[in-house]
Amino acid sequence: MILVNTDYISGKNFEMLGLVKGSTIQSKNLGKDITQGLKNLVGGELTAYNEMMNQARALATKRMTEEAEALGADAIVNIRYSSSAIMQGAAEVIAYGTAVKFI
């Protein structure tokens, strides 16, 4: 499966199959939430939240890819990511794009 954030793939012609998406809502445990809150007082990278968001993006991408594979797609073009806070310490990540089949 080819994944790109452009609306074309060099040297490939394709037909569009439709929108595909994947999402997840992730949170950290209370202990991590407290330690990251303390880190916020002194500044610096919030590594536990960074790790959480990386895992969330990977899972959303995997779910989007599975949806595209179910349609028989060869690639997903014009991929975008969006995130939003659901509550303190929890975030939703959605990945979406257009599933395409090479012709």
Secondary structure, 3 states (H helix, E strand, C coil): CEECCCCCCCCCCEEEEEEEEEEEEEECCHHHHHHHHHHHHHCCCCHHHHHHHHHHHHHHHHHHHHHHHHCCCCEEEEEEEEEEEEECCEEEEEEEEEEEEEC
